[in-house]
Amino acid sequence: MAIKVKLTKSAAGSSVDQLATIASLGLKKFGSERLLQDTPAIRGMVNKVRHLVTAETVQGDAPKATRRKPRKIRARDAARARQASKA
């Protein structure tokens, strides 16, 4: 199961903790949508800002979040790979 969350109202004038909750849900701009896993933590965050977002339950699974290495580390690894292929 997954939850589809959409930012339907502007966050202007909201408290700092509500802005942080919106950011932690991954909503950046007005009208942006995210497909998130249906967990109690996510439901609590949606409940906290329920006057700013719309949420609906959808069938299927949310995509797994993949962690990316920082740009500096990716560039270093690519340089090392190029250096190793030259030798």
Buried (B, 14 or more C-beta within 10 A) or exposed (E): EBBBBBBBEEBEEBEEEBBBBBEEBBBEEEEEEBBBBBEEEBBEBBEBBEEBBEBEEEEEEBEEEEEEEEEEEEEEEEEEEEEEEEE
